[in-house]
């Protein structure tokens, strides 16, 4: 029996390893031949994909901005890849791959299962630019994904928005999964919980305003006055976004002792093991944040916003606290709760791990995705 060929389309090749590596491995184990398409492959990423047994293919994609000529070239390249390798099913994720790969595959009469991993900056509605991008993205989604076999969402709020905005009709077949999932075998539960009086908070994110970095810094400034021994750690780096925080500001805050800035780190799990509470006060339109899933997996209490994608990771009064987006007072109160009640850190942290095992284990997620694929191919 010949293997079915699946093409996974990404806008950022490292995510094929970090977020989809276990999925690719599961597909190959289930007798699929896996091709991946991305704009560029660092040598180590390409080698890791080859080691898994996948076939990495480069195609041109402008990750940000809109250029009609470049966009048409991306669609044309994807059509050529689909035809050249006799692809049986296309599986794109993130905005541009979903839109362009869906158009390309549908024009080739090849089935598509698209994964909506969050709606991002465009659907925050916070600025004129965001509202303009939302209108454009809605139009592009409408013309691209309605013929897809299945549209997979990571939270039900995004699905409701797609229905309310008439991006898709109710007749479209949809499914739901709990984010990208986490390989729990790679994240052991914390055993040696912090026994010192120092409570350590940690934020891991792209350092842009929409992820709540400014709010976190203001909370640290406020709490340092009453709890000078508390530590407020930050991992991540500024990027090219207009709302990105300035590196000079981070370094100055670090020098003053308000935050402890670690820059970009390749050993995030090690930092998670050595902290007490994970904080992500984002108002970015998330799918289910990978950073929170990793924090759940090692057994950390979570403070995050009551927004789509994030609220799915916290059970009230069980493993963390949900706050209103962009609300400094609620963030300060939530963080102070753990400073006043450090005994709750271990209890809620243990509950986080149990919740990860029940809902976000990558084995569960991958089994669900492969079942969806098998039903449609």
ZIUR-V43694 format. One record per backbone hydrogen bond with DSSP energy under -0.5 kcal/mol. CO is the residue of the C=O (numbers start at 1). NH is the residue of the N-H. E is the energy in kcal/mol with one decimal. If there is no record, write none. Layout:
BEGIN
co=CO nh=NH e=E
co=CO nh=NH e=E
END
This chain:
BEGIN
co=4 nh=6 e=-0.5
co=4 nh=33 e=-3.0
co=5 nh=88 e=-2.3
co=5 nh=89 e=-1.5
co=6 nh=8 e=-0.6
co=6 nh=35 e=-2.9
co=7 nh=9 e=-0.6
co=7 nh=91 e=-3.5
co=8 nh=37 e=-2.7
co=9 nh=93 e=-1.8
co=12 nh=15 e=-1.6
co=13 nh=16 e=-1.9
co=13 nh=17 e=-0.6
co=14 nh=17 e=-1.1
co=14 nh=18 e=-2.7
co=15 nh=19 e=-2.2
co=15 nh=20 e=-1.4
co=17 nh=21 e=-1.1
co=20 nh=24 e=-2.9
co=21 nh=25 e=-2.3
co=22 nh=26 e=-2.2
co=23 nh=27 e=-2.4
co=24 nh=28 e=-2.4
co=25 nh=29 e=-2.2
co=26 nh=30 e=-1.5
co=27 nh=32 e=-2.1
co=28 nh=31 e=-1.6
co=31 nh=4 e=-0.7
co=32 nh=34 e=-0.6
co=33 nh=6 e=-2.7
co=33 nh=35 e=-0.5
co=34 nh=55 e=-2.0
co=35 nh=8 e=-2.9
co=36 nh=57 e=-3.0
co=37 nh=10 e=-2.9
co=38 nh=59 e=-1.8
co=40 nh=13 e=-0.5
co=42 nh=46 e=-2.6
co=43 nh=47 e=-2.3
co=44 nh=48 e=-2.1
co=45 nh=49 e=-2.2
co=46 nh=50 e=-2.2
co=47 nh=51 e=-2.5
co=48 nh=52 e=-1.6
co=49 nh=53 e=-1.0
co=49 nh=54 e=-2.5
co=50 nh=53 e=-0.5
co=54 nh=56 e=-0.6
co=55 nh=36 e=-2.2
co=57 nh=38 e=-1.8
co=61 nh=63 e=-0.9
co=67 nh=71 e=-2.8
co=68 nh=72 e=-2.2
co=69 nh=73 e=-1.8
co=70 nh=74 e=-2.1
co=71 nh=75 e=-2.1
co=72 nh=76 e=-2.4
co=73 nh=77 e=-2.6
co=74 nh=78 e=-2.2
co=75 nh=79 e=-2.2
co=76 nh=80 e=-2.1
co=77 nh=81 e=-2.3
co=78 nh=82 e=-2.5
co=79 nh=83 e=-2.3
co=80 nh=84 e=-2.9
co=81 nh=85 e=-1.8
co=82 nh=87 e=-2.1
co=83 nh=86 e=-1.1
co=88 nh=111 e=-0.6
co=89 nh=7 e=-2.5
co=90 nh=113 e=-2.4
co=91 nh=9 e=-1.5
co=92 nh=115 e=-2.5
co=94 nh=98 e=-2.5
co=95 nh=99 e=-2.4
co=96 nh=100 e=-3.0
co=97 nh=101 e=-2.3
co=98 nh=102 e=-1.4
co=99 nh=103 e=-1.9
co=100 nh=104 e=-2.5
co=101 nh=105 e=-2.9
co=102 nh=106 e=-2.5
co=103 nh=107 e=-1.8
co=104 nh=108 e=-0.9
co=105 nh=108 e=-0.6
co=105 nh=110 e=-2.7
co=106 nh=109 e=-1.0
co=111 nh=90 e=-2.4
co=112 nh=114 e=-0.5
co=112 nh=149 e=-1.6
co=112 nh=150 e=-1.3
co=114 nh=116 e=-0.6
co=114 nh=152 e=-3.4
co=115 nh=94 e=-1.0
co=115 nh=117 e=-0.9
co=116 nh=154 e=-0.9
co=117 nh=287 e=-0.7
co=119 nh=123 e=-0.6
co=120 nh=123 e=-0.9
co=120 nh=285 e=-0.5
co=121 nh=124 e=-2.0
co=121 nh=125 e=-0.5
co=127 nh=131 e=-2.4
co=128 nh=132 e=-2.3
co=129 nh=133 e=-2.7
co=130 nh=134 e=-2.3
co=131 nh=135 e=-1.9
co=132 nh=136 e=-2.0
co=133 nh=137 e=-3.3
co=134 nh=138 e=-2.7
co=135 nh=139 e=-1.8
co=136 nh=140 e=-2.4
co=137 nh=141 e=-2.9
co=138 nh=142 e=-2.4
co=139 nh=143 e=-1.9
co=140 nh=144 e=-0.8
co=141 nh=144 e=-0.8
co=141 nh=145 e=-2.5
co=142 nh=146 e=-0.5
co=145 nh=148 e=-1.6
co=150 nh=114 e=-1.8
co=150 nh=152 e=-0.6
co=151 nh=153 e=-0.5
co=151 nh=175 e=-1.7
co=152 nh=116 e=-3.3
co=153 nh=177 e=-2.2
co=155 nh=159 e=-1.0
co=156 nh=160 e=-2.4
co=157 nh=161 e=-2.3
co=158 nh=162 e=-2.3
co=159 nh=163 e=-2.0
co=160 nh=164 e=-3.2
co=161 nh=165 e=-2.7
co=162 nh=167 e=-2.4
co=162 nh=168 e=-1.4
co=163 nh=166 e=-1.4
co=169 nh=172 e=-1.7
co=173 nh=151 e=-2.1
co=175 nh=153 e=-2.9
co=177 nh=179 e=-1.8
co=178 nh=181 e=-0.6
co=182 nh=184 e=-1.3
co=182 nh=362 e=-2.7
co=183 nh=186 e=-2.0
co=184 nh=187 e=-1.0
co=191 nh=193 e=-1.7
co=197 nh=199 e=-0.6
co=198 nh=200 e=-0.5
co=199 nh=201 e=-0.5
co=199 nh=231 e=-2.2
co=200 nh=276 e=-2.3
co=200 nh=277 e=-1.9
co=201 nh=233 e=-3.0
co=202 nh=279 e=-3.0
co=203 nh=235 e=-2.7
co=206 nh=208 e=-2.3
co=207 nh=245 e=-2.5
co=208 nh=211 e=-1.6
co=208 nh=213 e=-1.0
co=209 nh=212 e=-2.2
co=210 nh=283 e=-3.3
co=210 nh=284 e=-0.8
co=212 nh=216 e=-2.3
co=213 nh=217 e=-2.1
co=214 nh=218 e=-2.3
co=215 nh=219 e=-2.3
co=216 nh=220 e=-2.2
co=217 nh=221 e=-2.3
co=218 nh=222 e=-2.2
co=219 nh=223 e=-2.8
co=220 nh=224 e=-2.2
co=221 nh=225 e=-0.7
co=222 nh=225 e=-0.7
co=222 nh=226 e=-0.5
co=223 nh=226 e=-0.7
co=223 nh=227 e=-3.4
co=227 nh=230 e=-1.6
co=231 nh=201 e=-2.9
co=231 nh=233 e=-0.5
co=232 nh=260 e=-2.5
co=233 nh=203 e=-1.8
co=234 nh=262 e=-2.8
co=235 nh=205 e=-1.9
co=237 nh=207 e=-1.3
co=241 nh=244 e=-1.9
co=243 nh=209 e=-1.9
co=246 nh=250 e=-1.6
co=247 nh=251 e=-2.6
co=248 nh=252 e=-2.1
co=249 nh=253 e=-2.4
co=250 nh=254 e=-2.4
co=251 nh=255 e=-2.2
co=252 nh=256 e=-1.8
co=253 nh=257 e=-0.6
co=253 nh=258 e=-1.9
co=253 nh=259 e=-1.0
co=254 nh=257 e=-0.8
co=259 nh=261 e=-0.6
co=260 nh=234 e=-2.3
co=260 nh=262 e=-0.6
co=263 nh=236 e=-1.9
co=267 nh=270 e=-0.8
co=267 nh=271 e=-1.2
co=268 nh=272 e=-2.4
co=269 nh=273 e=-2.4
co=270 nh=274 e=-1.0
co=272 nh=275 e=-1.5
co=276 nh=301 e=-0.8
co=277 nh=202 e=-2.0
co=278 nh=303 e=-2.5
co=280 nh=282 e=-1.3
co=280 nh=305 e=-0.8
co=284 nh=286 e=-1.7
co=285 nh=119 e=-0.7
co=285 nh=120 e=-2.9
co=289 nh=293 e=-1.7
co=290 nh=294 e=-2.3
co=291 nh=295 e=-1.7
co=292 nh=296 e=-2.8
co=293 nh=297 e=-2.0
co=294 nh=298 e=-1.5
co=295 nh=299 e=-0.8
co=295 nh=300 e=-1.8
co=296 nh=299 e=-0.7
co=298 nh=190 e=-2.5
co=301 nh=278 e=-2.5
co=302 nh=321 e=-2.6
co=303 nh=280 e=-2.8
co=304 nh=323 e=-2.1
co=305 nh=307 e=-2.2
co=307 nh=310 e=-0.9
co=307 nh=311 e=-2.7
co=308 nh=286 e=-0.6
co=310 nh=313 e=-2.2
co=311 nh=314 e=-0.9
co=314 nh=316 e=-0.6
co=315 nh=318 e=-2.2
co=315 nh=319 e=-1.7
co=315 nh=320 e=-0.6
co=319 nh=302 e=-1.8
co=320 nh=317 e=-0.9
co=321 nh=304 e=-1.9
co=323 nh=306 e=-2.8
co=324 nh=327 e=-1.0
co=326 nh=328 e=-0.6
co=327 nh=331 e=-1.8
co=328 nh=332 e=-2.8
co=329 nh=333 e=-2.5
co=330 nh=334 e=-2.2
co=331 nh=335 e=-2.5
co=332 nh=336 e=-2.6
co=333 nh=337 e=-1.7
co=334 nh=338 e=-0.8
co=335 nh=338 e=-0.5
co=335 nh=339 e=-1.1
co=336 nh=340 e=-2.5
co=337 nh=341 e=-2.1
co=341 nh=344 e=-2.0
co=342 nh=345 e=-1.3
co=342 nh=346 e=-0.6
co=343 nh=347 e=-1.0
co=344 nh=348 e=-2.8
co=345 nh=349 e=-2.1
co=346 nh=350 e=-2.5
co=347 nh=351 e=-1.6
co=348 nh=352 e=-1.9
co=349 nh=353 e=-1.8
co=350 nh=354 e=-1.9
co=351 nh=355 e=-2.2
co=352 nh=356 e=-2.4
co=353 nh=357 e=-2.3
co=354 nh=358 e=-1.7
co=355 nh=359 e=-2.5
co=355 nh=360 e=-0.5
co=356 nh=360 e=-1.6
co=356 nh=361 e=-0.7
co=360 nh=182 e=-2.2
co=361 nh=364 e=-1.0
co=361 nh=365 e=-2.0
co=362 nh=366 e=-3.0
co=363 nh=367 e=-1.7
co=364 nh=368 e=-2.0
co=365 nh=369 e=-2.4
co=366 nh=370 e=-2.7
co=367 nh=371 e=-1.8
co=368 nh=372 e=-1.9
co=369 nh=373 e=-2.4
co=370 nh=374 e=-2.8
co=371 nh=375 e=-1.5
co=372 nh=376 e=-0.6
co=373 nh=376 e=-1.4
co=373 nh=377 e=-1.1
END
